[in-house]
């Protein structure tokens, strides 16, 4: 009987609010990282929209999630990138240049035209440059450098901040 009372008393003490306040808090769920993704609007211009990606200590994974957010949004009147394209791999070199290796659908299923070509490259570079501290971007397809996505924007050299800004202001009416 004495033992039963002791067990009940111990249970009551452990469940008391005073002890619960001093108990360690459960680990917080992983917080998302808020970013800005640049998508085409109905006027054929880019607009920054908030998005959340998973935080990751590996920068390449965060960059990959950010670029993939361009593809995964709700259908839009004007798409910046073909929904069938996939970003296979992201890697960084020692000079803070990021390499984005896409599937061949980036080229094969592209919409064509100068405006859409510029929208595609601008969407990628503005999303990456706005959210991450990188110096340049190279767009690859199936692991190989490409000269252009649709024949209008030169991708034989890296995309710099200056080149990205110049593309973002281009508009053919």
mmCIF file of the C-alpha atoms, coordinates in Angstrom:
data_MODEL
# 
_entry.id   MODEL 
# 
loop_
_atom_site.group_PDB 
_atom_site.id 
_atom_site.type_symbol 
_atom_site.label_atom_id 
_atom_site.label_alt_id 
_atom_site.label_comp_id 
_atom_site.label_asym_id 
_atom_site.label_entity_id 
_atom_site.label_seq_id 
_atom_site.pdbx_PDB_ins_code 
_atom_site.Cartn_x 
_atom_site.Cartn_y 
_atom_site.Cartn_z 
_atom_site.occupancy 
_atom_site.B_iso_or_equiv 
_atom_site.pdbx_formal_charge 
_atom_site.auth_seq_id 
_atom_site.auth_comp_id 
_atom_site.auth_asym_id 
_atom_site.auth_atom_id 
_atom_site.pdbx_PDB_model_num 
ATOM 1   C CA . UNK A 1 1   ? 0.000  0.000  0.000   1.00 0.00 ? 1   UNK A CA 1 
ATOM 2   C CA . UNK A 1 2   ? 2.836  2.339  0.917   1.00 0.00 ? 2   UNK A CA 1 
ATOM 3   C CA . UNK A 1 3   ? 4.489  1.522  -2.395  1.00 0.00 ? 3   UNK A CA 1 
ATOM 4   C CA . UNK A 1 4   ? 1.264  2.269  -4.324  1.00 0.00 ? 4   UNK A CA 1 
ATOM 5   C CA . UNK A 1 5   ? 0.962  5.685  -2.634  1.00 0.00 ? 5   UNK A CA 1 
ATOM 6   C CA . UNK A 1 6   ? 4.573  6.464  -3.482  1.00 0.00 ? 6   UNK A CA 1 
ATOM 7   C CA . UNK A 1 7   ? 4.026  5.611  -7.161  1.00 0.00 ? 7   UNK A CA 1 
ATOM 8   C CA . UNK A 1 8   ? 0.894  7.779  -7.313  1.00 0.00 ? 8   UNK A CA 1 
ATOM 9   C CA . UNK A 1 9   ? 2.672  10.657 -5.578  1.00 0.00 ? 9   UNK A CA 1 
ATOM 10  C CA . UNK A 1 10  ? 5.591  10.403 -8.000  1.00 0.00 ? 10  UNK A CA 1 
ATOM 11  C CA . UNK A 1 11  ? 3.215  10.377 -10.985 1.00 0.00 ? 11  UNK A CA 1 
ATOM 12  C CA . UNK A 1 12  ? 1.437  13.467 -9.685  1.00 0.00 ? 12  UNK A CA 1 
ATOM 13  C CA . UNK A 1 13  ? 4.706  15.306 -9.144  1.00 0.00 ? 13  UNK A CA 1 
ATOM 14  C CA . UNK A 1 14  ? 5.992  14.487 -12.619 1.00 0.00 ? 14  UNK A CA 1 
ATOM 15  C CA . UNK A 1 15  ? 2.804  15.695 -14.230 1.00 0.00 ? 15  UNK A CA 1 
ATOM 16  C CA . UNK A 1 16  ? 2.656  18.933 -12.250 1.00 0.00 ? 16  UNK A CA 1 
ATOM 17  C CA . UNK A 1 17  ? 2.725  22.207 -14.256 1.00 0.00 ? 17  UNK A CA 1 
ATOM 18  C CA . UNK A 1 18  ? 5.648  23.520 -12.216 1.00 0.00 ? 18  UNK A CA 1 
ATOM 19  C CA . UNK A 1 19  ? 7.872  20.665 -13.397 1.00 0.00 ? 19  UNK A CA 1 
ATOM 20  C CA . UNK A 1 20  ? 6.528  20.841 -16.934 1.00 0.00 ? 20  UNK A CA 1 
ATOM 21  C CA . UNK A 1 21  ? 7.683  24.483 -17.180 1.00 0.00 ? 21  UNK A CA 1 
ATOM 22  C CA . UNK A 1 22  ? 11.252 23.450 -16.402 1.00 0.00 ? 22  UNK A CA 1 
ATOM 23  C CA . UNK A 1 23  ? 11.210 20.479 -18.769 1.00 0.00 ? 23  UNK A CA 1 
ATOM 24  C CA . UNK A 1 24  ? 13.263 20.953 -21.933 1.00 0.00 ? 24  UNK A CA 1 
ATOM 25  C CA . UNK A 1 25  ? 11.185 22.015 -24.933 1.00 0.00 ? 25  UNK A CA 1 
ATOM 26  C CA . UNK A 1 26  ? 10.809 19.521 -27.745 1.00 0.00 ? 26  UNK A CA 1 
ATOM 27  C CA . UNK A 1 27  ? 13.033 20.312 -30.713 1.00 0.00 ? 27  UNK A CA 1 
ATOM 28  C CA . UNK A 1 28  ? 11.523 22.910 -33.035 1.00 0.00 ? 28  UNK A CA 1 
ATOM 29  C CA . UNK A 1 29  ? 10.508 21.721 -36.475 1.00 0.00 ? 29  UNK A CA 1 
ATOM 30  C CA . UNK A 1 30  ? 12.978 22.605 -39.217 1.00 0.00 ? 30  UNK A CA 1 
ATOM 31  C CA . UNK A 1 31  ? 12.337 26.156 -40.363 1.00 0.00 ? 31  UNK A CA 1 
ATOM 32  C CA . UNK A 1 32  ? 11.936 26.919 -44.016 1.00 0.00 ? 32  UNK A CA 1 
ATOM 33  C CA . UNK A 1 33  ? 14.040 29.583 -45.675 1.00 0.00 ? 33  UNK A CA 1 
ATOM 34  C CA . UNK A 1 34  ? 12.071 32.373 -47.310 1.00 0.00 ? 34  UNK A CA 1 
ATOM 35  C CA . UNK A 1 35  ? 13.337 33.289 -50.764 1.00 0.00 ? 35  UNK A CA 1 
ATOM 36  C CA . UNK A 1 36  ? 12.198 35.306 -53.761 1.00 0.00 ? 36  UNK A CA 1 
ATOM 37  C CA . UNK A 1 37  ? 11.540 33.367 -56.956 1.00 0.00 ? 37  UNK A CA 1 
ATOM 38  C CA . UNK A 1 38  ? 11.319 35.287 -60.215 1.00 0.00 ? 38  UNK A CA 1 
ATOM 39  C CA . UNK A 1 39  ? 8.471  34.105 -62.425 1.00 0.00 ? 39  UNK A CA 1 
ATOM 40  C CA . UNK A 1 40  ? 6.932  35.434 -65.623 1.00 0.00 ? 40  UNK A CA 1 
ATOM 41  C CA . UNK A 1 41  ? 3.706  37.375 -65.207 1.00 0.00 ? 41  UNK A CA 1 
ATOM 42  C CA . UNK A 1 42  ? 0.949  37.709 -67.780 1.00 0.00 ? 42  UNK A CA 1 
ATOM 43  C CA . UNK A 1 43  ? 2.666  40.761 -69.326 1.00 0.00 ? 43  UNK A CA 1 
ATOM 44  C CA . UNK A 1 44  ? 5.740  38.672 -70.087 1.00 0.00 ? 44  UNK A CA 1 
ATOM 45  C CA . UNK A 1 45  ? 7.822  40.395 -67.411 1.00 0.00 ? 45  UNK A CA 1 
ATOM 46  C CA . UNK A 1 46  ? 9.440  38.906 -64.339 1.00 0.00 ? 46  UNK A CA 1 
ATOM 47  C CA . UNK A 1 47  ? 7.979  39.458 -60.923 1.00 0.00 ? 47  UNK A CA 1 
ATOM 48  C CA . UNK A 1 48  ? 9.468  38.379 -57.618 1.00 0.00 ? 48  UNK A CA 1 
ATOM 49  C CA . UNK A 1 49  ? 7.249  36.111 -55.556 1.00 0.00 ? 49  UNK A CA 1 
ATOM 50  C CA . UNK A 1 50  ? 7.909  34.757 -52.072 1.00 0.00 ? 50  UNK A CA 1 
ATOM 51  C CA . UNK A 1 51  ? 8.569  31.048 -51.685 1.00 0.00 ? 51  UNK A CA 1 
ATOM 52  C CA . UNK A 1 52  ? 9.832  28.784 -48.950 1.00 0.00 ? 52  UNK A CA 1 
ATOM 53  C CA . UNK A 1 53  ? 12.526 26.164 -49.369 1.00 0.00 ? 53  UNK A CA 1 
ATOM 54  C CA . UNK A 1 54  ? 14.035 23.741 -46.885 1.00 0.00 ? 54  UNK A CA 1 
ATOM 55  C CA . UNK A 1 55  ? 17.097 25.025 -45.056 1.00 0.00 ? 55  UNK A CA 1 
ATOM 56  C CA . UNK A 1 56  ? 20.160 22.951 -45.714 1.00 0.00 ? 56  UNK A CA 1 
ATOM 57  C CA . UNK A 1 57  ? 23.779 23.330 -44.600 1.00 0.00 ? 57  UNK A CA 1 
ATOM 58  C CA . UNK A 1 58  ? 24.784 22.376 -48.143 1.00 0.00 ? 58  UNK A CA 1 
ATOM 59  C CA . UNK A 1 59  ? 24.413 25.499 -50.283 1.00 0.00 ? 59  UNK A CA 1 
ATOM 60  C CA . UNK A 1 60  ? 24.039 23.540 -53.520 1.00 0.00 ? 60  UNK A CA 1 
ATOM 61  C CA . UNK A 1 61  ? 20.887 21.876 -52.158 1.00 0.00 ? 61  UNK A CA 1 
ATOM 62  C CA . UNK A 1 62  ? 19.324 25.216 -51.284 1.00 0.00 ? 62  UNK A CA 1 
ATOM 63  C CA . UNK A 1 63  ? 20.159 26.612 -54.730 1.00 0.00 ? 63  UNK A CA 1 
ATOM 64  C CA . UNK A 1 64  ? 18.644 23.522 -56.352 1.00 0.00 ? 64  UNK A CA 1 
ATOM 65  C CA . UNK A 1 65  ? 15.444 23.936 -54.328 1.00 0.00 ? 65  UNK A CA 1 
ATOM 66  C CA . UNK A 1 66  ? 15.244 27.624 -55.269 1.00 0.00 ? 66  UNK A CA 1 
ATOM 67  C CA . UNK A 1 67  ? 15.622 26.980 -59.004 1.00 0.00 ? 67  UNK A CA 1 
ATOM 68  C CA . UNK A 1 68  ? 13.177 24.059 -58.834 1.00 0.00 ? 68  UNK A CA 1 
ATOM 69  C CA . UNK A 1 69  ? 10.634 26.461 -57.312 1.00 0.00 ? 69  UNK A CA 1 
ATOM 70  C CA . UNK A 1 70  ? 10.500 28.146 -60.737 1.00 0.00 ? 70  UNK A CA 1 
ATOM 71  C CA . UNK A 1 71  ? 9.123  24.893 -62.202 1.00 0.00 ? 71  UNK A CA 1 
ATOM 72  C CA . UNK A 1 72  ? 6.802  23.859 -59.402 1.00 0.00 ? 72  UNK A CA 1 
ATOM 73  C CA . UNK A 1 73  ? 4.573  26.904 -59.127 1.00 0.00 ? 73  UNK A CA 1 
ATOM 74  C CA . UNK A 1 74  ? 0.956  26.921 -60.226 1.00 0.00 ? 74  UNK A CA 1 
ATOM 75  C CA . UNK A 1 75  ? 0.419  27.099 -63.994 1.00 0.00 ? 75  UNK A CA 1 
ATOM 76  C CA . UNK A 1 76  ? 0.853  30.633 -65.274 1.00 0.00 ? 76  UNK A CA 1 
ATOM 77  C CA . UNK A 1 77  ? -0.304 32.375 -68.459 1.00 0.00 ? 77  UNK A CA 1 
ATOM 78  C CA . UNK A 1 78  ? 3.361  32.729 -69.442 1.00 0.00 ? 78  UNK A CA 1 
ATOM 79  C CA . UNK A 1 79  ? 5.902  30.213 -68.169 1.00 0.00 ? 79  UNK A CA 1 
ATOM 80  C CA . UNK A 1 80  ? 9.555  31.186 -67.838 1.00 0.00 ? 80  UNK A CA 1 
ATOM 81  C CA . UNK A 1 81  ? 10.784 27.591 -68.175 1.00 0.00 ? 81  UNK A CA 1 
ATOM 82  C CA . UNK A 1 82  ? 9.245  24.455 -69.657 1.00 0.00 ? 82  UNK A CA 1 
ATOM 83  C CA . UNK A 1 83  ? 7.615  22.398 -66.876 1.00 0.00 ? 83  UNK A CA 1 
ATOM 84  C CA . UNK A 1 84  ? 9.126  19.233 -68.388 1.00 0.00 ? 84  UNK A CA 1 
ATOM 85  C CA . UNK A 1 85  ? 12.699 20.405 -67.777 1.00 0.00 ? 85  UNK A CA 1 
ATOM 86  C CA . UNK A 1 86  ? 14.482 19.113 -64.680 1.00 0.00 ? 86  UNK A CA 1 
ATOM 87  C CA . UNK A 1 87  ? 17.444 20.444 -62.758 1.00 0.00 ? 87  UNK A CA 1 
ATOM 88  C CA . UNK A 1 88  ? 19.688 17.408 -62.382 1.00 0.00 ? 88  UNK A CA 1 
ATOM 89  C CA . UNK A 1 89  ? 22.664 18.750 -60.447 1.00 0.00 ? 89  UNK A CA 1 
ATOM 90  C CA . UNK A 1 90  ? 24.028 21.922 -58.895 1.00 0.00 ? 90  UNK A CA 1 
ATOM 91  C CA . UNK A 1 91  ? 27.664 22.441 -57.990 1.00 0.00 ? 91  UNK A CA 1 
ATOM 92  C CA . UNK A 1 92  ? 29.927 25.326 -57.015 1.00 0.00 ? 92  UNK A CA 1 
ATOM 93  C CA . UNK A 1 93  ? 33.530 25.952 -57.935 1.00 0.00 ? 93  UNK A CA 1 
ATOM 94  C CA . UNK A 1 94  ? 36.109 27.634 -55.709 1.00 0.00 ? 94  UNK A CA 1 
ATOM 95  C CA . UNK A 1 95  ? 35.376 31.063 -57.245 1.00 0.00 ? 95  UNK A CA 1 
ATOM 96  C CA . UNK A 1 96  ? 31.714 31.129 -56.163 1.00 0.00 ? 96  UNK A CA 1 
ATOM 97  C CA . UNK A 1 97  ? 30.400 30.224 -59.614 1.00 0.00 ? 97  UNK A CA 1 
ATOM 98  C CA . UNK A 1 98  ? 27.359 27.970 -59.602 1.00 0.00 ? 98  UNK A CA 1 
ATOM 99  C CA . UNK A 1 99  ? 26.800 25.375 -62.319 1.00 0.00 ? 99  UNK A CA 1 
ATOM 100 C CA . UNK A 1 100 ? 23.202 24.349 -63.017 1.00 0.00 ? 100 UNK A CA 1 
ATOM 101 C CA . UNK A 1 101 ? 22.932 21.116 -64.976 1.00 0.00 ? 101 UNK A CA 1 
ATOM 102 C CA . UNK A 1 102 ? 19.494 20.721 -66.575 1.00 0.00 ? 102 UNK A CA 1 
ATOM 103 C CA . UNK A 1 103 ? 17.863 17.908 -68.526 1.00 0.00 ? 103 UNK A CA 1 
ATOM 104 C CA . UNK A 1 104 ? 17.666 18.235 -72.303 1.00 0.00 ? 104 UNK A CA 1 
ATOM 105 C CA . UNK A 1 105 ? 14.001 19.261 -72.065 1.00 0.00 ? 105 UNK A CA 1 
ATOM 106 C CA . UNK A 1 106 ? 15.215 22.755 -71.159 1.00 0.00 ? 106 UNK A CA 1 
ATOM 107 C CA . UNK A 1 107 ? 16.166 23.115 -74.833 1.00 0.00 ? 107 UNK A CA 1 
ATOM 108 C CA . UNK A 1 108 ? 13.945 20.544 -76.562 1.00 0.00 ? 108 UNK A CA 1 
ATOM 109 C CA . UNK A 1 109 ? 10.675 21.747 -74.993 1.00 0.00 ? 109 UNK A CA 1 
ATOM 110 C CA . UNK A 1 110 ? 11.536 25.431 -74.860 1.00 0.00 ? 110 UNK A CA 1 
ATOM 111 C CA . UNK A 1 111 ? 8.945  27.871 -76.202 1.00 0.00 ? 111 UNK A CA 1 
ATOM 112 C CA . UNK A 1 112 ? 11.401 29.681 -78.498 1.00 0.00 ? 112 UNK A CA 1 
ATOM 113 C CA . UNK A 1 113 ? 11.657 33.359 -79.364 1.00 0.00 ? 113 UNK A CA 1 
ATOM 114 C CA . UNK A 1 114 ? 13.897 36.061 -78.015 1.00 0.00 ? 114 UNK A CA 1 
ATOM 115 C CA . UNK A 1 115 ? 11.543 37.239 -75.281 1.00 0.00 ? 115 UNK A CA 1 
ATOM 116 C CA . UNK A 1 116 ? 10.988 33.748 -73.893 1.00 0.00 ? 116 UNK A CA 1 
ATOM 117 C CA . UNK A 1 117 ? 14.718 32.976 -74.086 1.00 0.00 ? 117 UNK A CA 1 
ATOM 118 C CA . UNK A 1 118 ? 15.470 36.100 -72.075 1.00 0.00 ? 118 UNK A CA 1 
ATOM 119 C CA . UNK A 1 119 ? 12.671 35.286 -69.599 1.00 0.00 ? 119 UNK A CA 1 
ATOM 120 C CA . UNK A 1 120 ? 14.122 31.815 -69.050 1.00 0.00 ? 120 UNK A CA 1 
ATOM 121 C CA . UNK A 1 121 ? 17.664 32.967 -68.362 1.00 0.00 ? 121 UNK A CA 1 
ATOM 122 C CA . UNK A 1 122 ? 16.518 35.992 -66.328 1.00 0.00 ? 122 UNK A CA 1 
ATOM 123 C CA . UNK A 1 123 ? 14.220 33.873 -64.169 1.00 0.00 ? 123 UNK A CA 1 
ATOM 124 C CA . UNK A 1 124 ? 17.095 31.564 -63.297 1.00 0.00 ? 124 UNK A CA 1 
ATOM 125 C CA . UNK A 1 125 ? 19.783 34.198 -62.720 1.00 0.00 ? 125 UNK A CA 1 
ATOM 126 C CA . UNK A 1 126 ? 17.607 36.641 -60.764 1.00 0.00 ? 126 UNK A CA 1 
ATOM 127 C CA . UNK A 1 127 ? 16.350 33.830 -58.514 1.00 0.00 ? 127 UNK A CA 1 
ATOM 128 C CA . UNK A 1 128 ? 19.894 32.634 -57.796 1.00 0.00 ? 128 UNK A CA 1 
ATOM 129 C CA . UNK A 1 129 ? 21.574 36.058 -57.461 1.00 0.00 ? 129 UNK A CA 1 
ATOM 130 C CA . UNK A 1 130 ? 18.818 37.497 -55.261 1.00 0.00 ? 130 UNK A CA 1 
ATOM 131 C CA . UNK A 1 131 ? 18.924 34.648 -52.765 1.00 0.00 ? 131 UNK A CA 1 
ATOM 132 C CA . UNK A 1 132 ? 22.521 33.424 -52.712 1.00 0.00 ? 132 UNK A CA 1 
ATOM 133 C CA . UNK A 1 133 ? 26.019 34.892 -52.539 1.00 0.00 ? 133 UNK A CA 1 
ATOM 134 C CA . UNK A 1 134 ? 27.451 33.672 -55.831 1.00 0.00 ? 134 UNK A CA 1 
ATOM 135 C CA . UNK A 1 135 ? 29.540 35.472 -58.446 1.00 0.00 ? 135 UNK A CA 1 
ATOM 136 C CA . UNK A 1 136 ? 28.459 33.771 -61.652 1.00 0.00 ? 136 UNK A CA 1 
ATOM 137 C CA . UNK A 1 137 ? 26.134 31.160 -63.127 1.00 0.00 ? 137 UNK A CA 1 
ATOM 138 C CA . UNK A 1 138 ? 26.764 28.592 -65.849 1.00 0.00 ? 138 UNK A CA 1 
ATOM 139 C CA . UNK A 1 139 ? 23.843 26.757 -67.405 1.00 0.00 ? 139 UNK A CA 1 
ATOM 140 C CA . UNK A 1 140 ? 24.604 23.229 -68.580 1.00 0.00 ? 140 UNK A CA 1 
ATOM 141 C CA . UNK A 1 141 ? 22.480 20.586 -70.281 1.00 0.00 ? 141 UNK A CA 1 
ATOM 142 C CA . UNK A 1 142 ? 23.282 16.952 -69.619 1.00 0.00 ? 142 UNK A CA 1 
ATOM 143 C CA . UNK A 1 143 ? 26.622 17.989 -68.111 1.00 0.00 ? 143 UNK A CA 1 
ATOM 144 C CA . UNK A 1 144 ? 27.755 20.005 -71.132 1.00 0.00 ? 144 UNK A CA 1 
ATOM 145 C CA . UNK A 1 145 ? 28.104 23.717 -71.687 1.00 0.00 ? 145 UNK A CA 1 
ATOM 146 C CA . UNK A 1 146 ? 25.562 25.175 -74.083 1.00 0.00 ? 146 UNK A CA 1 
ATOM 147 C CA . UNK A 1 147 ? 25.738 28.261 -76.308 1.00 0.00 ? 147 UNK A CA 1 
ATOM 148 C CA . UNK A 1 148 ? 22.089 29.232 -75.719 1.00 0.00 ? 148 UNK A CA 1 
ATOM 149 C CA . UNK A 1 149 ? 18.722 27.832 -74.675 1.00 0.00 ? 149 UNK A CA 1 
ATOM 150 C CA . UNK A 1 150 ? 16.741 29.099 -77.675 1.00 0.00 ? 150 UNK A CA 1 
ATOM 151 C CA . UNK A 1 151 ? 19.418 30.799 -79.771 1.00 0.00 ? 151 UNK A CA 1 
ATOM 152 C CA . UNK A 1 152 ? 19.188 34.377 -78.482 1.00 0.00 ? 152 UNK A CA 1 
ATOM 153 C CA . UNK A 1 153 ? 20.971 34.675 -75.113 1.00 0.00 ? 153 UNK A CA 1 
ATOM 154 C CA . UNK A 1 154 ? 24.685 33.886 -75.138 1.00 0.00 ? 154 UNK A CA 1 
ATOM 155 C CA . UNK A 1 155 ? 25.498 31.285 -72.487 1.00 0.00 ? 155 UNK A CA 1 
ATOM 156 C CA . UNK A 1 156 ? 29.020 30.455 -73.657 1.00 0.00 ? 156 UNK A CA 1 
ATOM 157 C CA . UNK A 1 157 ? 30.397 32.565 -70.819 1.00 0.00 ? 157 UNK A CA 1 
ATOM 158 C CA . UNK A 1 158 ? 29.150 32.768 -67.267 1.00 0.00 ? 158 UNK A CA 1 
ATOM 159 C CA . UNK A 1 159 ? 26.180 34.913 -66.386 1.00 0.00 ? 159 UNK A CA 1 
ATOM 160 C CA . UNK A 1 160 ? 27.378 37.726 -64.139 1.00 0.00 ? 160 UNK A CA 1 
ATOM 161 C CA . UNK A 1 161 ? 25.290 40.051 -61.991 1.00 0.00 ? 161 UNK A CA 1 
ATOM 162 C CA . UNK A 1 162 ? 25.752 42.765 -64.649 1.00 0.00 ? 162 UNK A CA 1 
ATOM 163 C CA . UNK A 1 163 ? 24.611 40.487 -67.495 1.00 0.00 ? 163 UNK A CA 1 
ATOM 164 C CA . UNK A 1 164 ? 21.619 39.308 -65.462 1.00 0.00 ? 164 UNK A CA 1 
ATOM 165 C CA . UNK A 1 165 ? 20.575 42.883 -64.689 1.00 0.00 ? 165 UNK A CA 1 
ATOM 166 C CA . UNK A 1 166 ? 20.857 43.833 -68.373 1.00 0.00 ? 166 UNK A CA 1 
ATOM 167 C CA . UNK A 1 167 ? 18.684 40.878 -69.404 1.00 0.00 ? 167 UNK A CA 1 
ATOM 168 C CA . UNK A 1 168 ? 16.056 41.671 -66.791 1.00 0.00 ? 168 UNK A CA 1 
ATOM 169 C CA . UNK A 1 169 ? 15.533 45.139 -68.281 1.00 0.00 ? 169 UNK A CA 1 
ATOM 170 C CA . UNK A 1 170 ? 15.151 43.954 -71.852 1.00 0.00 ? 170 UNK A CA 1 
ATOM 171 C CA . UNK A 1 171 ? 11.596 43.990 -73.139 1.00 0.00 ? 171 UNK A CA 1 
ATOM 172 C CA . UNK A 1 172 ? 10.500 43.580 -76.732 1.00 0.00 ? 172 UNK A CA 1 
ATOM 173 C CA . UNK A 1 173 ? 7.093  45.212 -77.298 1.00 0.00 ? 173 UNK A CA 1 
# 
